[in-house]
Amino acid sequence: MGSPSIKKKSKGAKKKVVVATRVSSRIPRDGIPIADKAMKRARERDELTGNPFTILNNTSNDSLKEIALDLDIDDSFLMRILLL
């Protein structure tokens, strides 16, 4: 009966980084990371559309209350919200 052989790990060459051999023709190679492009596109989209509710920041509470009452929204509910 023989003893099991012990295999030594070789300290050979380091693992190489795998580099893609093919690239997409749909993505231009301009050196800008895709994540940066996505953030820029989102920022531009937000600037174009904006928030439609920002107009309410410039409207007085009295005017908003008047509009809500015209829409038959409960007055006691409005008073609780406006007093918070």
N, C-alpha and C positions, 0 to 999 in steps of 0.2 A: 504494500500500500504506500502510495506516494502522498506527500503533503500537497495541498492545493498551491498552485503557483500564484504568486502575488505579482500583479501587473503594475508597473510603475507608470506614472503619468509623465508623458514627455513634455518638456518645456520648449516645444518647437515654436513655429511662427505664430505671431499674434493673429487673432481673428481680424479679417479685413472687413471694412464697411462695404455693404452691398450698395452699388450705385445703379440706378435705373439705366437701362440701355435704350429705352424708348421714352419719348415724351409726347404729351398731347399736343396736337396741332391747334387745338381750340384756345389754348392759354398762351397769350403772348409772353415771350421771355424778355421782360423789361427790367428784371432785377428787383421788383417790388414784391414782397411776400403777399400771398393770397389773403392772409388775415388782415393785413394793413389795407388792402383794397376793399375788403368787406366792410371794415370800420368806416372807411371814407365814403363808401356807397350808402351806408346806413345814415351817416351824419348828413349827407346831402339830401337824402330822402326826407329826413326829419325837418330840415330847414325849409324844404319846399312845401310840405304839407302843413307842418306846424300842429299845434294843438288847437282844435276848434273851440275849446272851452276857455281859452285865455281871454276872450272878449268879456267873459263874466267877471274877471278881476277888475275891470274898469267900470263896472256897473254897480250902482249903489244898492244896498240891501233893500231900501224902500222900493226901488224900481223892480227888483226881483220878486219882492213880496207881492207887489201889485200884479205882476204877470202870473204868479202862482195862484193868486186868488181868482184871477180871470179864468184859470184852467180848472177851477173847483178843487184845489188841493186844500186839505183840512188846515184851518188857521192855527189850531193848537199844535199841530205837528211842526208848522213853520216856526212858531215861537220857540219851541224846544230846540230846533236846529240853529236858529239865529242867535240864541242866548248862550250856546256852548262856546 
